[in-house]
Amino acid sequence: MSKPNIVFFFTDDQRFDTIHALGNDAIRTPNIDRLVERGTAFTHAHIPSGTSGAVCMPSRAMLHSGRSLFHIDRCGQQIPEEHTTLGQALQGNGYRTFGTGKWHNGRPAFNRSFSDGAEIMFGGMADHWNVPVYHYDPSGEYSTQLPYCVDEFTTKQTRNRGADHINSGVHSSEMVCNAGIDFIRKQDGPSTGSGQAKQPFFAYISFLAPHDPRIMPERFHGMYNPDDVELPPNFTGGHPFDNGALRIRDEELAAFPRTPEETREHIADYYAMITHLDHELGRVMQALEEQGILDNTIIVFAGDNGLAVGQHGLFGKQNCYEHSVRVPLIFAGPGIPEGHKTDAYAYLFDIFPTLCGLTGTPVPESVEGKDLIPCMESDAPLRDTLYFAYTGCQRAVKDHRHKLIEYAVEGRDRQTQLFDLVNDPWELTNLADNPNHADTIDRLRKELFRLRDEWDDQTHELGQTFWSRY
């Protein structure tokens, strides 16, 4: 049998709990639900937070390099040549590689990863109906600097990301799926029995949704009435203290203090964007079926980071709460157990070695992630604890029961939070001042220090900033 194809759907700002089949009855995701039914869902997949306000930059660099947070290039703006990318590894195993949509980690790394592409956006965010994108440039130059686009972190207009055309009048979710479908339809169909193996492909389809601005076709917008939206239990008008990122761009998307009415509108639009991208994803699945290659295609569905959208009085992802560090992660296809859910702790940078294992691709020496295949086949845990770090102001660790978050913000008193994630999954009650939990805090702090050293946090300039304040 020929090597399996790979189609990788990667969404932008999609939180872990936004899939109907995984417990959210308020959202409609019929096509992602099909993937849950056909494959294995990692219900506790994470990012380790990030080294910049644009959390998706390091997240994507970790994904494509298979490396941990402080072992990537600065904030993830580039992937150095000595870090083999996922696309490069698959090319070395005979794969044709294709990329479309958002790419946030440097143009040279894109062309090292992909031998083909279309509708490529080098940057953070854009008007979903007018996306500045590039055609694939075999030279890797992508030098045209015509239209303006918006910088994700500053919201300033800039020419430094450029484009060679504007894809106007087509929503970004439709745009990237159209590009993916065009690529899939050009590939060879099933083997004809001639004995000649067809070339397998890796198609990376990177959505811009559900990142703001939250706009989508009206029929999807109309599916969610803000008046019917239930606020999360941890909704509040504002965060109880300065976490070091309260006035960042994401937090200014809604007024202070947060109101129930405005927050419901944001949640409704967030859900509508996810339902729309789910619809477009379904068209790609249909194209795979029409080509007769769905059964020999591994499908990965994941998101780059979570999002608060009103939880804890926050709207962004610049924090270490569950809503921001947990992400969706589903594998479906040949060799993957169907209808399986696992709560094994995973990071997004584990996807790289996992796909290597599923395709017989040698894992490059530069990769640090762990192969998740054993977690698909049994309930054995891969990790007992996880480490999180946001810039120079937040650090956190969690085991399978508790999470400890430490804050060291310039000019502010140090803050500590301890949550019982089993009894308090919404992270409502801070147990840090409860003397009955002193031993738990001491144990988790020791683990925080151990992981700090294992991750080389102290050698990074942001780690030096945090630990000098701590």
C-alpha positions as CSV (number, residue, x, y, z in Angstrom):
1,M,0.0,0.0,0.0
2,S,1.3,3.5,-0.8
3,K,2.2,5.9,1.9
4,P,-0.8,7.9,3.3
5,N,-1.4,11.4,2.2
6,I,-1.7,14.1,4.8
7,V,-4.1,17.0,5.0
8,F,-3.5,19.3,8.0
9,F,-6.2,21.9,8.9
10,F,-4.8,24.5,11.2
11,T,-7.1,27.2,12.7
12,D,-6.3,30.6,14.2
13,D,-7.5,31.4,17.7
14,Q,-9.8,28.4,18.1
15,R,-10.2,27.3,21.7
16,F,-10.3,23.6,22.8
17,D,-13.9,23.5,23.8
18,T,-15.5,24.7,20.5
19,I,-16.4,21.4,19.0
20,H,-19.9,19.9,19.3
21,A,-18.8,16.3,19.4
22,L,-16.4,17.0,22.3
23,G,-19.0,18.5,24.5
24,N,-20.1,21.9,23.4
25,D,-23.8,21.6,22.6
26,A,-24.1,25.3,21.7
27,I,-21.9,25.1,18.6
28,R,-22.4,23.4,15.2
29,T,-19.4,21.6,13.8
30,P,-20.7,18.7,11.8
31,N,-17.6,18.1,9.7
32,I,-15.1,18.4,12.6
33,D,-17.5,16.0,14.4
34,R,-17.0,13.5,11.6
35,L,-13.2,13.7,12.3
36,V,-13.8,13.0,16.0
37,E,-15.9,10.0,15.0
38,R,-13.3,8.7,12.5
39,G,-10.2,9.3,14.6
40,T,-8.6,10.1,17.9
41,A,-9.2,13.3,19.8
42,F,-6.6,14.7,22.2
43,T,-8.8,16.5,24.7
44,H,-5.9,17.9,26.6
45,A,-3.6,19.3,23.9
46,H,-1.8,22.5,24.8
47,I,0.6,25.2,23.7
48,P,3.2,26.3,26.3
49,S,1.8,29.9,25.9
50,G,4.2,32.2,24.1
51,T,7.2,34.6,23.9
52,S,5.3,37.5,22.4
53,G,1.9,39.1,22.4
54,A,1.3,37.5,19.0
55,V,1.2,34.1,20.6
56,C,0.6,32.3,17.3
57,M,4.1,33.1,16.0
58,P,6.0,30.9,18.5
59,S,3.1,28.4,18.4
60,R,3.5,27.9,14.7
61,A,7.3,27.9,14.9
62,M,7.1,25.1,17.5
63,L,4.5,23.2,15.3
64,H,6.7,23.3,12.2
65,S,10.0,22.7,13.9
66,G,8.9,20.2,16.6
67,R,10.9,22.3,19.1
68,S,9.9,23.7,22.5
69,L,9.3,27.3,23.4
70,F,12.8,28.5,24.4
71,H,14.5,26.4,21.7
72,I,13.0,28.3,18.7
73,D,14.3,31.5,17.1
74,R,13.5,34.5,19.3
75,C,9.7,34.9,19.1
76,G,9.3,32.5,16.2
77,Q,9.5,35.0,13.4
78,Q,11.8,32.7,11.6
79,I,12.6,29.0,11.6
80,P,16.4,28.7,11.3
81,E,17.9,26.5,8.6
82,E,19.4,24.2,11.3
83,H,15.8,23.4,12.4
84,T,14.4,20.9,10.0
85,T,10.7,21.7,9.3
86,L,7.9,19.2,9.1
87,G,7.5,19.8,5.4
88,Q,11.2,19.3,4.8
89,A,11.2,16.0,6.7
90,L,8.2,14.7,4.6
91,Q,9.8,15.8,1.4
92,G,12.8,13.7,2.4
93,N,10.4,10.7,2.6
94,G,9.0,11.3,-0.9
95,Y,6.1,13.6,-0.2
96,R,4.9,16.4,-2.4
97,T,4.2,19.4,-0.1
98,F,1.7,22.2,-0.5
99,G,0.9,25.2,1.8
100,T,-1.9,27.7,1.7
101,G,-3.2,30.4,4.1
102,K,-1.4,32.0,7.1
103,W,2.3,31.6,7.4
104,H,3.9,33.5,10.3
105,N,7.5,32.2,10.4
106,G,9.5,33.7,7.6
107,R,9.4,33.3,3.8
108,P,12.6,31.2,3.5
109,A,11.1,28.6,5.9
110,F,7.9,28.4,3.9
111,N,9.8,27.5,0.7
112,R,12.0,25.0,2.6
113,S,8.7,23.4,3.8
114,F,6.6,23.4,0.6
115,S,7.3,22.6,-3.0
116,D,4.0,24.2,-4.0
117,G,1.5,26.6,-2.6
118,A,-1.2,29.2,-3.4
119,E,-3.0,32.1,-1.6
120,I,-0.1,32.4,0.9
121,M,-0.4,35.1,3.5
122,F,2.8,36.1,5.3
123,G,1.5,38.0,8.3
124,G,-0.8,38.0,11.3
125,M,-4.3,39.1,10.3
126,A,-6.4,40.8,7.7
127,D,-9.9,41.7,6.6
128,H,-11.3,38.2,5.9
129,W,-12.9,39.4,2.6
130,N,-9.7,41.2,1.3
131,V,-6.7,39.1,2.1
132,P,-3.3,40.2,0.9
133,V,-1.7,37.0,-0.5
134,Y,1.0,35.6,-2.7
135,H,1.2,33.1,-5.5
136,Y,3.8,30.5,-4.9
137,D,7.3,31.8,-5.8
138,P,9.8,29.0,-6.5
139,S,12.6,31.4,-5.9
140,G,11.4,32.1,-2.3
141,E,11.8,35.9,-2.8
142,Y,8.1,37.0,-2.6
143,S,9.4,40.5,-3.1
144,T,6.3,42.4,-4.4
145,Q,5.3,45.0,-1.8
146,L,2.1,46.5,-3.2
147,P,-0.9,46.5,-0.8
148,Y,-1.2,47.3,2.8
149,C,-2.0,44.7,5.5
150,V,-2.5,44.9,9.2
151,D,0.1,43.9,11.8
152,E,-1.5,41.5,14.3
153,F,0.1,42.9,17.4
154,T,0.1,46.7,16.7
155,T,-2.9,47.1,14.4
156,K,-0.8,49.5,12.3
157,Q,-0.9,49.4,8.6
158,T,2.4,48.3,7.1
159,R,3.9,47.4,3.7
160,N,6.6,45.1,5.1
161,R,4.5,42.0,4.5
162,G,3.2,42.9,1.1
163,A,1.5,40.7,-1.4
164,D,1.3,40.2,-5.1
165,H,-2.5,40.3,-5.2
166,I,-5.6,40.9,-3.0
167,N,-8.1,38.0,-2.8
168,S,-11.2,40.2,-2.7
169,G,-14.8,39.1,-2.3
170,V,-13.8,35.6,-1.1
171,H,-13.8,34.9,2.6
172,S,-10.5,33.7,3.9
173,S,-11.9,30.3,5.0
174,E,-13.3,29.7,1.5
175,M,-10.1,31.0,-0.1
176,V,-7.7,28.6,1.7
177,C,-10.1,25.6,1.2
178,N,-10.5,26.5,-2.5
179,A,-6.7,26.4,-2.8
180,G,-6.5,23.1,-1.0
181,I,-9.2,21.6,-3.2
182,D,-7.5,22.7,-6.4
183,F,-4.3,21.0,-5.2
184,I,-6.1,17.8,-4.2
185,R,-7.9,17.6,-7.5
186,K,-4.6,17.7,-9.4
187,Q,-3.1,14.8,-7.5
188,D,-3.1,11.2,-8.7
189,G,-6.1,9.0,-7.8
190,P,-6.0,5.6,-6.2
191,S,-3.5,3.1,-7.4
192,T,-4.6,1.3,-10.6
193,G,-2.8,-1.9,-9.7
194,S,0.1,-1.2,-12.0
195,G,2.6,-1.5,-9.2
196,Q,3.7,2.0,-9.7
197,A,3.4,3.9,-6.4
198,K,1.9,7.3,-6.7
199,Q,3.6,10.2,-4.9
200,P,2.0,11.0,-1.6
201,F,1.2,14.6,-0.7
202,F,1.1,16.8,2.4
203,A,-1.4,19.6,2.2
204,Y,-1.2,22.3,4.9
205,I,-4.4,24.4,5.0
206,S,-3.9,27.2,7.4
207,F,-7.1,29.2,8.2
208,L,-7.2,32.8,9.3
209,A,-10.4,32.2,11.2
210,P,-11.8,32.4,13.8
211,H,-9.3,35.3,14.4
212,D,-10.9,38.7,14.5
213,P,-12.2,40.7,12.8
214,R,-15.1,38.2,13.2
215,I,-16.9,38.5,9.9
216,M,-18.4,35.6,8.0
217,P,-21.2,35.0,5.4
218,E,-24.6,36.1,6.7
219,R,-26.2,32.6,6.7
220,F,-23.6,31.5,9.3
221,H,-23.9,34.8,11.3
222,G,-27.6,34.2,11.5
223,M,-27.2,30.8,13.1
224,Y,-26.3,32.3,16.5
225,N,-28.5,34.8,18.4
226,P,-26.4,36.6,21.0
227,D,-29.5,36.7,23.3
228,D,-29.4,32.9,23.4
229,V,-25.7,32.7,24.2
230,E,-24.9,31.4,27.7
231,L,-22.0,33.2,29.4
232,P,-19.3,31.0,30.8
233,P,-19.2,30.6,34.5
234,N,-15.9,32.5,34.8
235,F,-17.2,35.5,33.0
236,T,-16.4,38.7,34.9
237,G,-16.1,42.4,34.1
238,G,-12.4,42.5,34.5
239,H,-9.3,40.6,35.6
240,P,-8.7,40.8,39.3
241,F,-5.1,42.1,39.0
242,D,-2.6,43.2,36.5
243,N,-1.3,40.1,34.7
244,G,1.1,42.0,32.5
245,A,-1.0,42.0,29.4
246,L,-4.3,43.8,30.3
247,R,-4.0,46.5,27.6
248,I,-2.6,44.5,24.8
249,R,-4.4,44.6,21.4
250,D,-6.6,41.6,22.0
251,E,-7.9,43.0,25.3
252,E,-9.1,46.2,23.6
253,L,-11.6,44.4,21.4
254,A,-14.3,45.0,24.0
255,A,-15.0,47.8,26.4
256,F,-14.0,48.0,30.0
257,P,-15.6,46.8,32.2
258,R,-16.8,43.8,30.1
259,T,-20.6,43.6,29.8
260,P,-22.7,40.5,29.4
261,E,-24.4,42.0,26.2
262,E,-21.2,42.8,24.4
263,T,-19.5,39.5,25.4
264,R,-22.5,37.5,24.1
265,E,-22.1,39.2,20.8
266,H,-18.4,38.3,20.6
267,I,-19.1,34.7,21.5
268,A,-21.9,34.4,18.9
269,D,-19.6,35.8,16.2
270,Y,-16.8,33.5,17.4
271,Y,-19.0,30.4,17.1
272,A,-20.3,31.6,13.7
273,M,-16.8,31.8,12.3
274,I,-16.0,28.3,13.5
275,T,-19.2,26.9,12.0
276,H,-18.3,28.6,8.7
277,L,-14.7,27.2,8.6
278,D,-16.2,23.8,9.5
279,H,-18.4,24.1,6.4
280,E,-15.4,24.9,4.2
281,L,-13.4,22.0,5.8
282,G,-16.2,19.7,4.8
283,R,-15.7,20.7,1.1
284,V,-12.1,19.6,1.3
285,M,-13.2,16.3,2.8
286,Q,-15.7,15.9,-0.1
287,A,-12.9,16.5,-2.6
288,L,-10.8,13.8,-1.0
289,E,-13.8,11.4,-1.3
290,E,-14.4,12.4,-4.9
291,Q,-10.7,11.6,-5.7
292,G,-11.1,8.2,-4.0
293,I,-8.2,9.0,-1.5
294,L,-10.0,9.8,1.7
295,D,-9.4,6.3,3.2
296,N,-5.6,6.7,2.5
297,T,-5.3,10.2,3.9
298,I,-4.3,11.2,7.4
299,I,-6.2,14.2,8.5
300,V,-5.0,16.4,11.3
301,F,-7.1,19.2,12.8
302,A,-5.6,21.6,15.3
303,G,-5.6,25.2,16.4
304,D,-2.7,27.5,17.2
305,N,-3.9,28.8,20.5
306,G,-7.0,29.3,22.6
307,L,-8.9,32.5,23.4
308,A,-10.6,34.0,26.4
309,V,-13.6,35.8,24.8
310,G,-14.8,37.1,28.1
311,Q,-13.5,34.4,30.5
312,H,-11.7,35.8,33.6
313,G,-12.5,39.3,32.2
314,L,-10.1,38.7,29.3
315,F,-10.5,38.6,25.6
316,G,-7.1,37.4,24.3
317,K,-4.7,34.5,24.6
318,Q,-1.9,36.3,26.5
319,N,-2.3,34.2,29.7
320,C,-1.9,30.7,31.2
321,Y,-5.5,29.9,31.8
322,E,-7.0,26.7,30.3
323,H,-9.1,28.7,27.8
324,S,-5.9,30.1,26.2
325,V,-3.4,27.3,26.5
326,R,-5.6,24.4,25.5
327,V,-6.3,23.7,21.8
328,P,-8.2,21.2,19.6
329,L,-6.2,18.3,18.3
330,I,-7.6,15.4,16.2
331,F,-6.0,12.8,14.1
332,A,-8.0,10.6,11.7
333,G,-7.1,8.2,8.9
334,P,-5.2,5.0,8.3
335,G,-3.6,3.5,11.4
336,I,-5.4,5.8,13.8
337,P,-8.1,4.4,16.2
338,E,-11.6,5.5,15.5
339,G,-13.9,7.2,17.9
340,H,-11.2,7.4,20.6
341,K,-10.7,10.2,23.1
342,T,-7.6,10.5,25.2
343,D,-6.8,13.0,28.0
344,A,-3.1,12.4,27.7
345,Y,-1.1,15.6,28.0
346,A,0.2,16.8,24.6
347,Y,1.8,19.8,23.1
348,L,1.3,21.0,19.5
349,F,5.0,20.4,18.8
350,D,4.3,16.7,19.3
351,I,2.5,16.6,16.0
352,F,5.7,16.6,14.0
353,P,7.2,13.4,15.4
354,T,3.7,11.8,15.4
355,L,3.2,12.3,11.7
356,C,6.7,11.0,11.2
357,G,5.7,7.8,13.0
358,L,2.5,7.5,11.1
359,T,4.3,7.8,7.7
360,G,7.5,6.0,8.3
361,T,9.5,9.3,8.1
362,P,12.7,9.5,10.1
363,V,12.5,12.1,12.9
364,P,15.1,14.8,12.4
365,E,17.6,15.2,15.3
366,S,16.5,18.8,15.8
367,V,13.0,17.7,16.8
368,E,12.1,17.7,20.6
369,G,8.5,16.7,20.6
370,K,7.1,13.3,21.6
371,D,5.4,10.7,19.4
372,L,1.7,10.6,20.4
373,I,1.0,7.2,18.8
374,P,1.3,5.3,22.1
375,C,-1.4,7.6,23.5
376,M,-3.7,6.6,20.6
377,E,-3.2,2.9,21.4
378,S,-3.5,2.9,25.2
379,D,-4.3,5.2,28.1
380,A,-0.7,5.4,29.3
381,P,0.2,9.0,30.0
382,L,3.0,10.6,28.0
383,R,3.7,13.4,30.6
384,D,2.7,13.9,34.2
385,T,3.2,17.7,34.2
386,L,3.2,20.6,31.7
387,Y,5.1,23.9,31.7
388,F,3.8,27.3,30.5
389,A,5.5,30.7,30.1
390,Y,4.0,33.9,28.8
391,T,6.7,36.5,27.9
392,G,8.5,37.9,31.0
393,C,5.5,38.1,33.3
394,Q,3.8,34.7,33.8
395,R,4.9,31.2,34.5
396,A,2.8,28.1,35.2
397,V,2.9,24.4,35.8
398,K,0.1,21.8,36.1
399,D,-0.2,18.2,36.9
400,H,-3.4,16.1,36.4
401,R,-5.1,17.8,39.4
402,H,-3.7,21.2,40.1
403,K,-2.3,24.3,38.2
404,L,0.0,26.8,39.7
405,I,0.3,30.2,38.0
406,E,3.0,32.8,39.1
407,Y,2.9,36.4,38.0
408,A,5.9,38.8,38.2
409,V,4.8,42.0,36.6
410,E,7.1,45.1,36.5
411,G,6.2,47.5,39.3
412,R,3.5,45.2,40.7
413,D,3.4,42.8,43.7
414,R,3.9,39.2,42.9
415,Q,0.7,37.2,42.5
416,T,0.1,33.5,42.9
417,Q,-2.9,31.4,41.8
418,L,-3.6,27.7,42.5
419,F,-6.5,25.9,41.0
420,D,-8.0,22.5,41.5
421,L,-8.7,21.6,37.8
422,V,-10.7,18.5,38.7
423,N,-13.2,20.2,41.0
424,D,-12.9,23.7,39.4
425,P,-12.3,23.3,35.7
426,W,-13.3,26.9,35.1
427,E,-10.5,28.2,37.4
428,L,-12.8,30.2,39.5
429,T,-11.4,29.7,43.1
430,N,-7.8,30.6,43.9
431,L,-6.6,28.3,46.6
432,A,-3.1,29.9,46.9
433,D,-3.9,31.5,50.3
434,N,-5.5,28.4,51.8
435,P,-3.1,26.9,54.3
436,N,-4.4,23.4,53.6
437,H,-2.8,23.7,50.1
438,A,0.6,24.9,51.2
439,D,2.2,21.4,50.5
440,T,0.6,21.4,47.0
441,I,2.1,24.8,46.2
442,D,5.5,23.8,47.5
443,R,5.4,20.6,45.4
444,L,4.3,22.5,42.2
445,R,6.9,25.2,42.7
446,K,9.6,22.5,42.8
447,E,8.3,21.1,39.6
448,L,8.1,24.7,38.1
449,F,11.8,25.1,38.9
450,R,12.7,21.7,37.5
451,L,10.9,22.4,34.2
452,R,12.3,25.9,34.0
453,D,15.8,24.4,33.9
454,E,14.8,21.6,31.6
455,W,13.3,24.1,29.1
456,D,16.3,26.4,29.4
457,D,13.9,29.2,30.4
458,Q,16.6,31.0,32.4
459,T,18.9,31.4,29.4
460,H,16.2,33.2,27.4
461,E,16.0,37.0,27.8
462,L,12.3,36.8,28.8
463,G,13.1,34.1,31.3
464,Q,15.9,36.2,32.8
465,T,13.3,39.1,33.1
466,F,10.7,36.9,34.9
467,W,13.0,35.1,37.2
468,S,14.9,38.3,38.2
469,R,11.5,39.7,39.3
470,Y,10.4,36.5,40.9
